[in-house]
Amino acid sequence: MKLIHTFRSEEDLAPWELVLDRTYGGASDASLSMGPDGFGVFEGTINDDIGGSQILKRGGFCGIRYAGRTKDTDLGYYDAFMLRVRADDRLYLFNVGSAGAWTDGLYQSAFQRPVEAADGEWGQLTLPFSKFNQTHEGFMLEQQHTMDTRHVDSVGLFATGEPGDFRIELDGIIACRRSELWKYLKAGEEQTPSAKGSDALH
């Protein structure tokens, strides 16, 4: 497994930037901060009032994006991302930017709080690379191209959907090979991100 990023200190949060529909005339708002339990908290309010915006084509959104977009991270050996989160039941999007992509669009995979994680509990999500869809300006492209995981330069997370408040706590993001996960389970090793911090995209 390869550690992509942790959210356990102010230093961990520093490279992330907010991406809000306010930039395009929307009215949603959000923040990323350290929570009282020592993990990153991404929270805010989705507002579907787009006013007279000529850019927004649908309801509001709030996101965070890793701002260090210059490093070419090779994840070719792996086939999925693993996230450890504590979240509400809203639908979220995990975004991946690839330097090898033919367009400036993103690859997205939707997720919700893990089924086994009751309200207020932590859970782990596995997002297979094969389930990511190529998008442009928030819309899925008709002609899909396979995500080039040998050249990953950014990751992000977005809250979208129905208007209202949202909150998701983040521990870490890992790239993994699903066929090897059983080895860690069998050995009884913890699958959560290392507390040493993150460096894959730095």
Z-matrix of the N, CA and C atoms (Angstrom, degrees):
N
C 1 1.455
C 2 1.532 1 109.66
N 3 1.321 2 115.47 1 149.78
C 4 1.465 3 120.52 2 -178.76
C 5 1.531 4 109.46 3 -122.99
N 6 1.303 5 116.45 4 122.77
C 7 1.450 6 121.16 5 178.21
C 8 1.527 7 110.14 6 -71.93
N 9 1.326 8 115.66 7 125.42
C 10 1.461 9 120.98 8 177.94
C 11 1.525 10 110.65 9 -95.25
N 12 1.326 11 116.09 10 -50.00
C 13 1.458 12 118.64 11 -179.30
C 14 1.515 13 110.65 12 -164.42
N 15 1.343 14 116.13 13 146.22
C 16 1.456 15 121.79 14 170.76
C 17 1.523 16 109.21 15 -116.13
N 18 1.325 17 115.66 16 163.18
C 19 1.461 18 122.78 17 -178.63
C 20 1.529 19 108.17 18 -128.54
N 21 1.329 20 115.99 19 60.72
C 22 1.461 21 119.82 20 -172.60
C 23 1.523 22 113.71 21 -121.30
N 24 1.309 23 117.45 22 9.12
C 25 1.463 24 120.43 23 177.97
C 26 1.513 25 109.25 24 -160.30
N 27 1.332 26 115.56 25 163.64
C 28 1.464 27 120.01 26 176.31
C 29 1.526 28 110.37 27 -60.39
N 30 1.324 29 116.44 28 -33.75
C 31 1.460 30 120.87 29 178.41
C 32 1.526 31 110.57 30 -64.10
N 33 1.348 32 116.56 31 -38.05
C 34 1.460 33 120.08 32 177.59
C 35 1.523 34 111.72 33 -63.70
N 36 1.334 35 116.44 34 -36.63
C 37 1.460 36 120.45 35 -175.68
C 38 1.521 37 113.16 36 -79.61
N 39 1.334 38 116.70 37 -22.75
C 40 1.461 39 121.26 38 -173.65
C 41 1.533 40 114.87 39 -54.07
N 42 1.362 41 120.13 40 -39.52
C 43 1.474 42 119.24 41 -177.11
C 44 1.529 43 114.30 42 -75.92
N 45 1.327 44 117.84 43 -2.83
C 46 1.463 45 120.68 44 -176.84
C 47 1.530 46 110.19 45 -95.38
N 48 1.322 47 115.43 46 143.47
C 49 1.452 48 121.18 47 179.16
C 50 1.519 49 110.37 48 -124.84
N 51 1.324 50 115.77 49 149.76
C 52 1.460 51 120.86 50 177.30
C 53 1.521 52 110.13 51 -79.07
N 54 1.322 53 115.69 52 143.34
C 55 1.469 54 122.42 53 174.78
C 56 1.522 55 106.00 54 -126.50
N 57 1.329 56 116.87 55 107.11
C 58 1.460 57 121.51 56 -173.54
C 59 1.521 58 111.74 57 -119.88
N 60 1.328 59 114.87 58 151.97
C 61 1.464 60 118.13 59 177.71
C 62 1.529 61 112.35 60 -67.93
N 63 1.338 62 117.01 61 -11.03
C 64 1.466 63 120.36 62 177.38
C 65 1.532 64 111.30 63 -59.30
N 66 1.319 65 115.15 64 -29.37
C 67 1.466 66 119.81 65 178.90
C 68 1.524 67 110.87 66 -61.25
N 69 1.349 68 116.23 67 -26.63
C 70 1.462 69 121.15 68 -176.26
C 71 1.521 70 112.13 69 -111.44
N 72 1.339 71 116.55 70 15.63
C 73 1.449 72 119.56 71 177.69
C 74 1.507 73 115.03 72 100.54
N 75 1.341 74 118.35 73 6.05
C 76 1.458 75 122.18 74 179.54
C 77 1.518 76 112.10 75 -83.38
N 78 1.341 77 116.34 76 -174.26
C 79 1.458 78 120.66 77 -175.36
C 80 1.522 79 113.40 78 -131.40
N 81 1.328 80 118.72 79 13.03
C 82 1.459 81 121.43 80 178.68
C 83 1.522 82 109.82 81 -77.22
N 84 1.344 83 116.06 82 159.44
C 85 1.462 84 119.69 83 -178.70
C 86 1.523 85 109.15 84 -147.90
N 87 1.344 86 116.71 85 150.96
C 88 1.456 87 120.49 86 -178.04
C 89 1.519 88 110.33 87 -160.57
N 90 1.329 89 114.86 88 169.91
C 91 1.464 90 121.16 89 177.00
C 92 1.521 91 109.18 90 -148.23
N 93 1.317 92 115.35 91 157.17
C 94 1.460 93 122.76 92 173.70
C 95 1.522 94 106.25 93 -125.75
N 96 1.329 95 117.01 94 121.69
C 97 1.461 96 120.90 95 -175.82
C 98 1.531 97 109.56 96 -150.43
N 99 1.323 98 115.63 97 168.73
C 100 1.455 99 120.86 98 175.07
C 101 1.526 100 109.27 99 -80.44
N 102 1.334 101 115.45 100 130.08
C 103 1.451 102 120.05 101 178.74
C 104 1.519 103 111.63 102 -85.56
N 105 1.319 104 117.74 103 170.99
C 106 1.466 105 122.10 104 -178.32
C 107 1.523 106 113.66 105 -63.88
N 108 1.344 107 117.26 106 -21.62
C 109 1.462 108 121.04 107 -179.80
C 110 1.520 109 113.11 108 -89.92
N 111 1.344 110 117.03 109 0.56
C 112 1.455 111 120.39 110 177.31
C 113 1.509 112 115.26 111 89.47
N 114 1.342 113 117.16 112 22.79
C 115 1.459 114 121.68 113 178.13
C 116 1.533 115 109.26 114 -127.84
N 117 1.331 116 115.55 115 158.69
C 118 1.447 117 119.99 116 179.12
C 119 1.520 118 111.59 117 -68.39
N 120 1.331 119 116.55 118 140.41
C 121 1.463 120 122.25 119 178.15
C 122 1.525 121 108.99 120 -124.09
N 123 1.319 122 115.85 121 118.19
C 124 1.459 123 122.39 122 175.12
C 125 1.526 124 106.06 123 -105.83
N 126 1.314 125 117.08 124 115.70
C 127 1.460 126 120.89 125 -175.85
C 128 1.520 127 110.64 126 -147.05
N 129 1.321 128 114.95 127 159.34
C 130 1.449 129 119.33 128 179.74
C 131 1.507 130 111.82 129 170.38
N 132 1.335 131 115.24 130 -157.02
C 133 1.463 132 121.65 131 -177.36
C 134 1.523 133 109.83 132 -136.16
N 135 1.319 134 115.58 133 126.64
C 136 1.465 135 121.39 134 174.66
C 137 1.519 136 108.44 135 -86.08
N 138 1.324 137 116.07 136 128.33
C 139 1.455 138 122.35 137 178.71
C 140 1.527 139 107.87 138 -124.11
N 141 1.324 140 116.86 139 122.61
C 142 1.464 141 119.15 140 -176.33
C 143 1.524 142 113.09 141 -89.41
N 144 1.326 143 117.32 142 10.44
C 145 1.462 144 120.94 143 176.78
C 146 1.522 145 109.05 144 -81.04
N 147 1.315 146 116.86 145 106.22
C 148 1.462 147 120.26 146 -178.79
C 149 1.533 148 111.47 147 -97.59
N 150 1.328 149 115.74 148 3.82
C 151 1.462 150 119.79 149 175.82
C 152 1.524 151 111.70 150 54.94
N 153 1.302 152 115.22 151 -133.70
C 154 1.457 153 119.60 152 179.99
C 155 1.515 154 113.16 153 -99.95
N 156 1.355 155 116.28 154 22.10
C 157 1.460 156 119.76 155 -177.20
C 158 1.526 157 111.62 156 -58.61
N 159 1.313 158 116.09 157 133.22
C 160 1.457 159 121.90 158 176.76
C 161 1.530 160 110.96 159 -95.47
N 162 1.354 161 116.65 160 -0.12
C 163 1.458 162 121.01 161 -177.14
C 164 1.525 163 111.15 162 -106.05
N 165 1.335 164 116.35 163 -46.62
C 166 1.457 165 119.63 164 179.82
C 167 1.521 166 109.86 165 -65.96
N 168 1.317 167 115.45 166 130.16
C 169 1.460 168 120.53 167 -177.84
C 170 1.515 169 112.51 168 -105.32
N 171 1.340 170 116.33 169 -9.36
C 172 1.454 171 119.97 170 178.56
C 173 1.524 172 108.37 171 -157.45
N 174 1.336 173 116.77 172 -169.26
C 175 1.449 174 122.49 173 -173.56
C 176 1.510 175 115.38 174 -54.74
N 177 1.346 176 115.20 175 174.47
C 178 1.453 177 121.31 176 -173.47
C 179 1.511 178 115.38 177 -72.12
N 180 1.341 179 115.19 178 170.82
C 181 1.458 180 121.46 179 178.86
C 182 1.522 181 109.38 180 -156.95
N 183 1.325 182 114.72 181 156.82
C 184 1.459 183 122.98 182 173.40
C 185 1.516 184 107.37 183 -137.58
N 186 1.319 185 116.82 184 139.90
C 187 1.457 186 118.82 185 -179.72
C 188 1.511 187 112.88 186 -148.56
N 189 1.326 188 114.96 187 166.96
C 190 1.459 189 122.13 188 169.56
C 191 1.519 190 107.26 189 -126.72
N 192 1.315 191 115.13 190 144.54
C 193 1.466 192 120.25 191 -177.04
C 194 1.522 193 108.52 192 -138.89
N 195 1.326 194 114.70 193 135.90
C 196 1.454 195 119.02 194 175.41
C 197 1.517 196 107.97 195 -67.79
N 198 1.334 197 116.40 196 121.91
C 199 1.461 198 121.12 197 -170.63
C 200 1.523 199 113.65 198 -81.87
N 201 1.333 200 117.88 199 -13.96
C 202 1.459 201 119.42 200 -179.78
C 203 1.508 202 111.28 201 -81.70
N 204 1.303 203 117.50 202 83.47
C 205 1.461 204 121.99 203 -171.07
C 206 1.530 205 113.59 204 -93.95
N 207 1.325 206 118.18 205 13.24
C 208 1.460 207 119.13 206 -172.59
C 209 1.521 208 114.11 207 -97.75
N 210 1.335 209 117.57 208 -19.29
C 211 1.457 210 118.40 209 -175.03
C 212 1.517 211 111.58 210 -89.58
N 213 1.312 212 115.98 211 135.56
C 214 1.450 213 124.19 212 179.17
C 215 1.530 214 107.98 213 -90.35
N 216 1.321 215 118.42 214 100.57
C 217 1.459 216 121.56 215 -177.92
C 218 1.523 217 110.37 216 -95.11
N 219 1.316 218 116.75 217 124.91
C 220 1.464 219 122.22 218 -178.29
C 221 1.525 220 109.81 219 -91.05
N 222 1.332 221 116.28 220 109.47
C 223 1.457 222 122.52 221 176.55
C 224 1.527 223 110.69 222 -112.72
N 225 1.320 224 115.76 223 23.21
C 226 1.458 225 120.77 224 -175.57
C 227 1.514 226 114.43 225 -60.31
N 228 1.326 227 118.31 226 -26.76
C 229 1.466 228 121.77 227 -179.09
C 230 1.525 229 111.67 228 -74.58
N 231 1.330 230 116.97 229 -24.13
C 232 1.462 231 121.24 230 -172.63
C 233 1.525 232 111.52 231 -96.82
N 234 1.323 233 116.50 232 167.68
C 235 1.465 234 119.21 233 -179.24
C 236 1.519 235 113.68 234 -134.62
N 237 1.337 236 117.74 235 9.96
C 238 1.459 237 119.60 236 179.76
C 239 1.527 238 110.65 237 -163.94
N 240 1.326 239 114.86 238 158.55
C 241 1.456 240 121.47 239 168.99
C 242 1.521 241 108.28 240 -102.63
N 243 1.316 242 116.36 241 146.30
C 244 1.449 243 121.47 242 173.04
C 245 1.526 244 108.12 243 -120.45
N 246 1.327 245 116.63 244 129.94
C 247 1.454 246 122.52 245 179.06
C 248 1.524 247 109.25 246 -120.32
N 249 1.310 248 116.08 247 140.35
C 250 1.464 249 120.53 248 171.87
C 251 1.517 250 106.73 249 -111.42
N 252 1.349 251 115.81 250 118.69
C 253 1.458 252 121.15 251 -172.63
C 254 1.528 253 110.82 252 -139.52
N 255 1.322 254 114.57 253 161.60
C 256 1.460 255 122.63 254 167.98
C 257 1.517 256 105.02 255 -131.35
N 258 1.331 257 116.91 256 113.85
C 259 1.461 258 119.25 257 -167.10
C 260 1.512 259 112.93 258 -140.54
N 261 1.339 260 114.30 259 166.64
C 262 1.454 261 120.75 260 170.52
C 263 1.531 262 107.55 261 -78.30
N 264 1.316 263 117.14 262 -169.65
C 265 1.464 264 119.34 263 -176.26
C 266 1.530 265 113.44 264 -96.17
N 267 1.329 266 116.63 265 17.38
C 268 1.466 267 120.45 266 178.04
C 269 1.529 268 110.75 267 -71.89
N 270 1.322 269 116.33 268 155.92
C 271 1.457 270 122.46 269 174.21
C 272 1.525 271 109.05 270 -82.02
N 273 1.343 272 115.93 271 131.25
C 274 1.469 273 121.72 272 178.04
C 275 1.524 274 109.24 273 -120.08
N 276 1.323 275 115.47 274 161.70
C 277 1.458 276 122.16 275 177.06
C 278 1.514 277 109.24 276 -121.76
N 279 1.337 278 116.17 277 131.97
C 280 1.461 279 121.30 278 173.42
C 281 1.516 280 107.17 279 -103.29
N 282 1.333 281 116.61 280 124.43
C 283 1.463 282 122.39 281 -175.04
C 284 1.519 283 111.86 282 -108.36
N 285 1.315 284 115.89 283 145.56
C 286 1.462 285 121.98 284 176.00
C 287 1.521 286 108.73 285 -132.34
N 288 1.335 287 116.06 286 128.58
C 289 1.448 288 121.54 287 173.79
C 290 1.511 289 109.53 288 -101.96
N 291 1.316 290 117.28 289 134.23
C 292 1.461 291 121.62 290 -177.88
C 293 1.516 292 110.24 291 -122.80
N 294 1.333 293 115.90 292 127.37
C 295 1.467 294 120.36 293 179.25
C 296 1.513 295 111.15 294 -66.63
N 297 1.327 296 116.83 295 -18.23
C 298 1.452 297 120.30 296 -179.52
C 299 1.514 298 113.32 297 -89.30
N 300 1.334 299 116.85 298 0.18
C 301 1.460 300 120.19 299 -177.94
C 302 1.528 301 110.65 300 -70.05
N 303 1.320 302 115.88 301 149.79
C 304 1.464 303 119.92 302 -178.87
C 305 1.526 304 111.65 303 -81.14
N 306 1.338 305 116.73 304 -11.96
C 307 1.456 306 121.55 305 -178.83
C 308 1.514 307 109.33 306 -131.50
N 309 1.335 308 116.80 307 170.28
C 310 1.452 309 119.74 308 177.81
C 311 1.528 310 112.14 309 -86.01
N 312 1.298 311 117.73 310 13.15
C 313 1.452 312 122.24 311 178.34
C 314 1.515 313 112.28 312 -74.07
N 315 1.330 314 115.07 313 -178.82
C 316 1.454 315 122.37 314 -179.15
C 317 1.512 316 110.22 315 -122.16
N 318 1.327 317 115.46 316 163.39
C 319 1.455 318 122.25 317 171.23
C 320 1.518 319 107.47 318 -105.24
N 321 1.341 320 116.68 319 132.63
C 322 1.448 321 120.82 320 -174.05
C 323 1.524 322 111.95 321 -128.69
N 324 1.341 323 114.48 322 146.42
C 325 1.453 324 121.70 323 172.87
C 326 1.518 325 107.82 324 -136.20
N 327 1.332 326 116.78 325 129.07
C 328 1.461 327 121.30 326 -178.74
C 329 1.525 328 110.37 327 -85.74
N 330 1.329 329 115.83 328 148.47
C 331 1.460 330 119.92 329 175.76
C 332 1.516 331 110.60 330 -152.43
N 333 1.311 332 115.48 331 159.21
C 334 1.455 333 123.36 332 172.95
C 335 1.526 334 108.83 333 -129.17
N 336 1.306 335 116.16 334 173.16
C 337 1.455 336 121.06 335 178.38
C 338 1.532 337 109.57 336 -51.19
N 339 1.348 338 118.24 337 135.72
C 340 1.464 339 120.80 338 179.75
C 341 1.527 340 111.85 339 -53.37
N 342 1.320 341 116.72 340 139.49
C 343 1.457 342 121.72 341 -177.54
C 344 1.514 343 111.60 342 -57.00
N 345 1.341 344 116.38 343 -39.06
C 346 1.464 345 120.12 344 -176.64
C 347 1.518 346 113.12 345 -75.78
N 348 1.330 347 117.12 346 -10.38
C 349 1.461 348 120.90 347 -178.38
C 350 1.524 349 109.82 348 -96.19
N 351 1.328 350 117.11 349 108.19
C 352 1.456 351 121.02 350 178.22
C 353 1.525 352 109.45 351 -68.23
N 354 1.312 353 115.61 352 168.06
C 355 1.457 354 120.66 353 179.93
C 356 1.526 355 109.93 354 -54.64
N 357 1.330 356 115.77 355 126.21
C 358 1.455 357 120.24 356 179.04
C 359 1.512 358 115.08 357 88.87
N 360 1.339 359 118.29 358 2.58
C 361 1.458 360 121.27 359 -179.59
C 362 1.528 361 110.40 360 -111.77
N 363 1.345 362 114.83 361 154.61
C 364 1.459 363 120.83 362 177.00
C 365 1.522 364 110.37 363 -78.95
N 366 1.332 365 115.51 364 150.09
C 367 1.450 366 120.83 365 176.40
C 368 1.517 367 110.36 366 -150.32
N 369 1.324 368 116.03 367 162.10
C 370 1.466 369 121.79 368 179.18
C 371 1.523 370 110.52 369 -113.69
N 372 1.321 371 114.67 370 137.30
C 373 1.458 372 122.44 371 -179.78
C 374 1.513 373 109.60 372 -116.52
N 375 1.320 374 116.56 373 139.84
C 376 1.460 375 121.46 374 173.20
C 377 1.523 376 108.21 375 -115.20
N 378 1.332 377 116.09 376 121.29
C 379 1.458 378 122.34 377 -178.63
C 380 1.522 379 109.41 378 -113.67
N 381 1.339 380 118.15 379 99.14
C 382 1.467 381 120.91 380 -179.46
C 383 1.524 382 111.92 381 -61.74
N 384 1.319 383 116.30 382 139.82
C 385 1.466 384 119.98 383 177.77
C 386 1.534 385 110.83 384 -57.27
N 387 1.326 386 116.61 385 -32.93
C 388 1.466 387 120.93 386 -176.60
C 389 1.525 388 112.86 387 -67.44
N 390 1.330 389 117.34 388 -14.95
C 391 1.465 390 121.13 389 -178.53
C 392 1.531 391 112.57 390 -94.97
N 393 1.333 392 117.46 391 0.08
C 394 1.462 393 120.17 392 178.41
C 395 1.525 394 110.08 393 -80.99
N 396 1.326 395 115.69 394 137.50
C 397 1.457 396 121.85 395 178.80
C 398 1.522 397 110.58 396 -109.61
N 399 1.302 398 116.08 397 141.46
C 400 1.457 399 121.23 398 179.44
C 401 1.527 400 109.53 399 -78.53
N 402 1.333 401 115.77 400 131.08
C 403 1.463 402 120.57 401 -176.85
C 404 1.526 403 110.86 402 -131.74
N 405 1.306 404 114.11 403 164.69
C 406 1.469 405 120.37 404 173.85
C 407 1.514 406 107.61 405 -145.21
N 408 1.331 407 116.93 406 122.66
C 409 1.456 408 123.43 407 -177.71
C 410 1.529 409 111.18 408 53.65
N 411 1.332 410 115.76 409 37.81
C 412 1.456 411 121.08 410 174.80
C 413 1.514 412 115.63 411 86.07
N 414 1.317 413 117.99 412 -0.23
C 415 1.457 414 121.27 413 -178.77
C 416 1.530 415 110.19 414 -114.65
N 417 1.336 416 115.48 415 139.26
C 418 1.453 417 120.25 416 179.80
C 419 1.530 418 110.31 417 -70.75
N 420 1.325 419 115.95 418 135.45
C 421 1.459 420 120.29 419 179.15
C 422 1.522 421 110.46 420 -79.26
N 423 1.316 422 116.46 421 141.88
C 424 1.460 423 120.67 422 178.45
C 425 1.525 424 110.95 423 -64.38
N 426 1.318 425 115.81 424 -43.19
C 427 1.458 426 120.44 425 179.26
C 428 1.527 427 108.67 426 -97.88
N 429 1.319 428 115.95 427 110.03
C 430 1.453 429 121.73 428 -176.63
C 431 1.532 430 111.70 429 -91.21
N 432 1.335 431 115.05 430 142.45
C 433 1.453 432 121.65 431 174.28
C 434 1.522 433 107.99 432 -119.81
N 435 1.297 434 117.36 433 139.73
C 436 1.453 435 121.92 434 -178.50
C 437 1.523 436 110.81 435 -61.52
N 438 1.322 437 116.28 436 134.61
C 439 1.455 438 120.87 437 179.49
C 440 1.525 439 110.16 438 -65.58
N 441 1.322 440 115.83 439 129.87
C 442 1.461 441 121.25 440 179.20
C 443 1.527 442 108.52 441 -86.72
N 444 1.314 443 116.45 442 94.68
C 445 1.468 444 120.77 443 -175.86
C 446 1.526 445 112.63 444 -78.46
N 447 1.314 446 117.43 445 -0.34
C 448 1.468 447 119.98 446 175.65
C 449 1.524 448 111.22 447 -81.06
N 450 1.336 449 116.68 448 -12.34
C 451 1.464 450 120.65 449 -175.43
C 452 1.530 451 110.42 450 -136.06
N 453 1.312 452 117.21 451 62.63
C 454 1.464 453 121.40 452 179.01
C 455 1.529 454 109.08 453 -88.96
N 456 1.335 455 116.37 454 126.87
C 457 1.452 456 118.86 455 -178.24
C 458 1.521 457 114.05 456 -120.93
N 459 1.325 458 118.45 457 -5.71
C 460 1.459 459 119.24 458 177.17
C 461 1.522 460 110.45 459 -161.21
N 462 1.325 461 114.88 460 153.64
C 463 1.460 462 121.55 461 172.78
C 464 1.522 463 107.50 462 -135.96
N 465 1.315 464 116.80 463 157.29
C 466 1.450 465 120.62 464 -179.77
C 467 1.511 466 111.32 465 -159.59
N 468 1.310 467 115.28 466 169.92
C 469 1.461 468 121.59 467 -179.54
C 470 1.520 469 108.21 468 -140.38
N 471 1.346 470 116.28 469 133.94
C 472 1.455 471 121.37 470 -177.34
C 473 1.522 472 111.32 471 -127.13
N 474 1.319 473 115.25 472 143.01
C 475 1.460 474 122.43 473 170.01
C 476 1.518 475 106.77 474 -103.64
N 477 1.311 476 115.88 475 133.75
C 478 1.454 477 119.86 476 -178.12
C 479 1.525 478 108.52 477 -147.90
N 480 1.310 479 117.34 478 -173.44
C 481 1.455 480 119.42 479 176.80
C 482 1.515 481 113.52 480 99.71
N 483 1.345 482 116.48 481 -145.54
C 484 1.453 483 122.43 482 -174.74
C 485 1.526 484 111.92 483 -62.78
N 486 1.338 485 117.14 484 146.01
C 487 1.464 486 120.46 485 176.98
C 488 1.526 487 110.84 486 -60.23
N 489 1.322 488 116.37 487 150.05
C 490 1.457 489 120.44 488 178.31
C 491 1.512 490 112.04 489 136.40
N 492 1.323 491 114.89 490 179.10
C 493 1.457 492 121.27 491 -178.14
C 494 1.527 493 111.70 492 -76.60
N 495 1.320 494 115.65 493 154.09
C 496 1.460 495 121.35 494 174.14
C 497 1.524 496 108.99 495 -143.03
N 498 1.313 497 115.59 496 158.19
C 499 1.467 498 121.14 497 177.82
C 500 1.530 499 108.70 498 -158.49
N 501 1.319 500 115.52 499 127.62
C 502 1.458 501 121.18 500 175.64
C 503 1.526 502 108.43 501 -139.31
N 504 1.327 503 115.68 502 128.44
C 505 1.458 504 121.83 503 176.52
C 506 1.526 505 108.24 504 -96.10
N 507 1.322 506 115.87 505 140.68
C 508 1.454 507 121.83 506 -173.43
C 509 1.521 508 110.62 507 -123.36
N 510 1.335 509 115.64 508 130.19
C 511 1.458 510 121.03 509 175.08
C 512 1.519 511 109.87 510 -100.55
N 513 1.332 512 117.22 511 -52.57
C 514 1.455 513 118.93 512 -179.18
C 515 1.514 514 114.02 513 -172.38
N 516 1.324 515 114.27 514 169.35
C 517 1.467 516 123.95 515 178.61
C 518 1.518 517 108.03 516 -126.67
N 519 1.320 518 116.32 517 131.21
C 520 1.467 519 122.45 518 -178.85
C 521 1.524 520 108.94 519 -130.01
N 522 1.325 521 117.42 520 143.68
C 523 1.462 522 122.03 521 168.69
C 524 1.530 523 106.61 522 -94.79
N 525 1.312 524 117.21 523 133.28
C 526 1.461 525 119.86 524 -175.81
C 527 1.528 526 111.21 525 -139.18
N 528 1.302 527 114.30 526 165.33
C 529 1.460 528 122.24 527 173.77
C 530 1.529 529 106.05 528 -111.43
N 531 1.320 530 116.86 529 112.52
C 532 1.457 531 120.54 530 -169.96
C 533 1.518 532 113.36 531 -59.23
N 534 1.320 533 117.22 532 -33.42
C 535 1.464 534 120.06 533 -178.87
C 536 1.517 535 112.65 534 -67.21
N 537 1.336 536 116.63 535 -15.32
C 538 1.457 537 119.90 536 -178.34
C 539 1.529 538 113.03 537 -101.92
N 540 1.330 539 117.30 538 -6.71
C 541 1.454 540 119.85 539 -176.39
C 542 1.524 541 112.07 540 -61.54
N 543 1.329 542 117.59 541 -33.95
C 544 1.463 543 120.71 542 -177.77
C 545 1.520 544 111.40 543 -61.02
N 546 1.336 545 117.46 544 -27.44
C 547 1.462 546 120.83 545 179.33
C 548 1.528 547 110.37 546 -63.48
N 549 1.326 548 115.57 547 -38.95
C 550 1.452 549 119.49 548 -179.70
C 551 1.528 550 110.50 549 -72.96
N 552 1.343 551 115.49 550 -37.15
C 553 1.456 552 119.23 551 177.68
C 554 1.519 553 111.06 552 -65.50
N 555 1.325 554 115.77 553 -42.83
C 556 1.456 555 120.70 554 -179.06
C 557 1.518 556 111.36 555 -64.87
N 558 1.335 557 115.53 556 -37.42
C 559 1.464 558 119.64 557 -178.66
C 560 1.521 559 111.98 558 -80.82
N 561 1.333 560 116.23 559 -7.96
C 562 1.450 561 120.25 560 -179.84
C 563 1.504 562 113.67 561 74.14
N 564 1.329 563 117.36 562 20.83
C 565 1.455 564 120.93 563 -178.95
C 566 1.521 565 110.48 564 -82.61
N 567 1.299 566 116.15 565 145.09
C 568 1.456 567 121.73 566 178.82
C 569 1.521 568 109.95 567 -70.61
N 570 1.335 569 116.09 568 134.90
C 571 1.461 570 120.67 569 -177.37
C 572 1.523 571 112.49 570 -96.04
N 573 1.319 572 117.11 571 3.77
C 574 1.462 573 119.35 572 -177.99
C 575 1.522 574 110.07 573 -78.74
N 576 1.333 575 118.03 574 159.61
C 577 1.458 576 121.57 575 -178.02
C 578 1.508 577 112.83 576 -60.35
N 579 1.312 578 115.50 577 150.43
C 580 1.460 579 121.40 578 177.19
C 581 1.516 580 110.81 579 -66.07
N 582 1.313 581 115.65 580 142.86
C 583 1.470 582 120.34 581 -179.78
C 584 1.522 583 112.18 582 -78.25
N 585 1.327 584 116.92 583 -0.29
C 586 1.469 585 120.12 584 -176.92
C 587 1.517 586 113.13 585 -76.85
N 588 1.332 587 116.98 586 -9.68
C 589 1.458 588 119.20 587 179.61
C 590 1.513 589 111.49 588 109.27
N 591 1.319 590 115.97 589 -170.35
C 592 1.449 591 119.53 590 -173.53
C 593 1.520 592 110.78 591 -128.51
N 594 1.336 593 115.07 592 151.65
C 595 1.455 594 117.16 593 -179.86
C 596 1.515 595 114.09 594 -151.09
N 597 1.309 596 118.70 595 -3.88
C 598 1.450 597 119.96 596 -172.41
C 599 1.520 598 112.67 597 -61.59
N 600 1.331 599 117.87 598 -38.32
C 601 1.456 600 120.39 599 -178.11
C 602 1.517 601 112.53 600 -104.45
N 603 1.320 602 117.78 601 9.72
C 604 1.466 603 119.69 602 -179.78
C 605 1.529 604 110.76 603 -82.68
